[in-house]
Amino acid sequence: MGGNIIVTGVTSGIGLGLSTALLEKDCTILGIGRDISKLQRQINLESNKQFFFESFDLSDLGGIEELINNFISAHGKIDGFVHCAGIEETIPLSMYKVDKVRRIYEINVFAAIELLRIVSKKKNSNDGASFIFLSSVMGALGQSGKVGYCSTKAAILGMVKASAIELAKRKIRVNAVLPGIVTTPLTEKLFSELSEENISRIKDMHPLGIGEVGDITPVITFLLSNQSRWITGQSLTVDGGYSIQ
Ligand SMILES: NC(=O)c1ccc[n+]([C@@H]2O[C@H](COP(=O)([O-])OP(=O)(O)OC[C@H]3O[C@@H](n4cnc5c(N)ncnc54)[C@H](OP(=O)(O)O)[C@@H]3O)[C@@H](O)[C@H]2O)c1
C-alpha cells in the first residue's frame, strides 16, 4: 500500500495495532500520542525508520497545525489519516459537569475536526486520500451514563457525512468505523469500574463475543486502501453482532 499516513492514539489499543499493520504495508507514519513508553514496548523506534512519533496532547488544538506541517515538509503530502485517539468516560446525568464533558469533546470531536481541517487542505493531502474516524456503536445506540461519550461518537458520524460530500471533488474519502467492545486498555479501564455480572452481560450482548484489535485494523487498512475507492461518508459497524439484536 505505502503512502504517508497520520495515526492518532498510536501508543495504545487500536491505534497501536493499526500502526504495526501499516508498517508491514510499507507506509510512512506520523504517530501521535502522549506516553512514548507504552509505544516502545511494542514498536522498536530505532529500527523502524518509517515511523515518526510525536508526543503531543491533542487538547492543545492550536499546536496541531505546526506538528502536521513539520511532517509534511519532511515527508510530503498525506495519503491517509486515522483518528484513533479517544477517551471514554461514564458520567451519569446526576454527576454531569460541563467541564468533564468538554474534556471528552476536546479529544473525540474538536481535535478530530481540527485535524480534518488541516489535513484536507490541498497543499497538505493528495487527491484520493482517505480519512477514517473511530466512532463507536455507542455513536448510533444509547447506553446509561454515556450522554457525553455517546454524543461525541454521534458527532463524528455527522462530521464524516458532511466532509465526505465537501471533499468528494478531490476524490478524498471520509468514513467512520464503529467498533463494539474490543479488548484494549480503554475497555480494561471500563471493566474495572463494573461488577462481574455487568461485564458478563456486556460480553453476552456480542453474539460473536467481544472483539480483538485485530478484528478492527483490517477494516481500517481496507478503508485506507484504493480497494475501497467508491466508499465514502459511511458508518461501518464492526461489533460482533452487538447492534443487530
Ligand atoms: N476499545 C473499544 O472497545 C472501543 C469501542 C468503540 C470505540 N472505540 C474507540 O476507538 C478509539 C481507540 O480506542 P482504544 O480502545 O484503542 O483506546 P485506548 O487503548 O485507551 O487508546 C487511546 C489512545 O488515545 C490517546 N489519547 C487519549 N487522550 C489523548 C490526548 N489528550 N492527546 C493525545 N492522545 C490522546 C492515548 O494516548 P496516551 O495514552 O499516550 O495518552 C492512546 O494512544 C477511541 O476513539 C475509542 O472511543 C473503542
The ligand as a Gaussian input file, in Angstrom:
#p B3LYP/6-31G(d) Opt

LIG

0 1
 N      -11.868000      -0.438000      22.646000
 C      -13.164000      -0.436000      22.375000
 O      -13.913000      -1.322000      22.795000
 C      -13.764000       0.657000      21.542000
 C      -15.104000       0.532000      21.152000
 C      -15.677000       1.525000      20.378000
 C      -14.932000       2.623000      20.006000
 N      -13.636000       2.729000      20.388000
 C      -12.905000       3.927000      20.002000
 O      -11.711000       3.563000      19.339000
 C      -10.691000       4.534000      19.623000
 C       -9.452000       3.813000      20.174000
 O       -9.833000       3.140000      21.351000
 P       -8.813000       2.205000      22.159000
 O       -9.629000       1.190000      22.832000
 O       -7.688000       1.831000      21.290000
 O       -8.317000       3.255000      23.279000
 P       -7.005000       3.269000      24.211000
 O       -6.339000       1.948000      24.232000
 O       -7.434000       3.871000      25.501000
 O       -6.066000       4.305000      23.453000
 C       -6.441000       5.645000      23.371000
 C       -5.349000       6.419000      22.683000
 O       -5.745000       7.806000      22.654000
 C       -4.631000       8.600000      23.047000
 N       -5.072000       9.828000      23.704000
 C       -6.001000       9.960000      24.671000
 N       -6.058000      11.243000      25.071000
 C       -5.134000      11.918000      24.320000
 C       -4.703000      13.268000      24.265000
 N       -5.228000      14.199000      25.077000
 N       -3.754000      13.607000      23.380000
 C       -3.182000      12.678000      22.574000
 N       -3.537000      11.384000      22.566000
 C       -4.503000      11.020000      23.457000
 C       -3.888000       7.720000      24.046000
 O       -2.558000       8.178000      24.146000
 P       -1.748000       8.210000      25.564000
 O       -2.216000       7.029000      26.358000
 O       -0.323000       8.133000      25.138000
 O       -2.128000       9.482000      26.190000
 C       -3.997000       6.353000      23.383000
 O       -2.969000       6.191000      22.430000
 C      -11.311000       5.536000      20.597000
 O      -11.785000       6.646000      19.884000
 C      -12.477000       4.769000      21.184000
 O      -13.519000       5.620000      21.622000
 C      -13.031000       1.776000      21.151000

